[in-house]
Amino acid sequence: LQILPKTMQKILLALVCLVVFSFSASSVGVGLLPDLQTVVPQHLQIVNSHQREILRFSNGIANTGEGDWRMRAEFPLADPSEPQLAIQEILDENGNVVQQEVVSQFQFHSEHNHWHINGVALFEVRQGSVDGPIFGGNSIKTTFCLIDWYKLEGNSPTKERTYFECNGDFQGISPGWIDQYHQSTDGQQLDITGAPEGIYYLVSEANPDGNFIEEDYDNNVAWVSFMLTRESNGNPKITVLEHSLCDAGLCGENIPNR
């Protein structure tokens, strides 16, 4: 290269750089986005706890998109006393990271003894209609540890799970998988103490603040309505009435009751 005229050297170097850039660009594909949808809440029941009336329920979040909903911490998850930035990674079809953004925080959940991600879902009880007033200020944003728990369709072999560890390098939900929290799990409840008889709507929304990158932000809500009545002694009783429209796998009829 040294014996060539400087003009030729510059041309050759430019060509080499162009070839390297073209090869690098072609090796990275288009990012595949997740699409978060809420499974219709199931297993509704009222329990009395310390003179409070607590509505408990199971909640599931599905990934119906083409790409993983994949999260990693800014630093290794080591110190439970310190929240850590949650970074969402967008992958191409070959598993290359094509985009990454800080979207939330990892927070250690002492009741579950593992790390959760903040702002994953919003639970509300509304009176009279799905857009009615929120009863008793019951609007609670909750955290989740994101894992592949069961598939939207078919069996869910453990060996096919990509995300299964709450204290590992990554959390997430693979395309076609659902993460579910059982009604007895801490955080799966709303206080409806003293609610008068009538029709109520339990509304669950994934990605309520739109912080997580996904394909469609308009299909994240699911709800179930119920009639609340009271016995002669005042004890509450609920009867499920109907639920939001849902596709196969998102209606919740065959979900595992973990």
Secondary structure, DSSP 8 states (H G I E B T S, - for coil): -TTS-HHHHHHHHHHHHHHHHHHHHHHS---B---EEEEEEEEEEEEEETTEEEEEEEEEEEE-SSS-EEEEESS-S--TTS-EEEEEEEE-TTS-EEEEEEEEEEEEETTTTEEEEEEEEEEEEEESSTTS-EEEEEEEEEEE-----EESSS---GGG-S---TTSSEEEE-TTEEEEE-TTSTT-EEE-TT--SEEEEEEEEESTTS-S--S-SSS-EEEEEEEEEE-TT--EEEEEEEE----TTTS-TT----
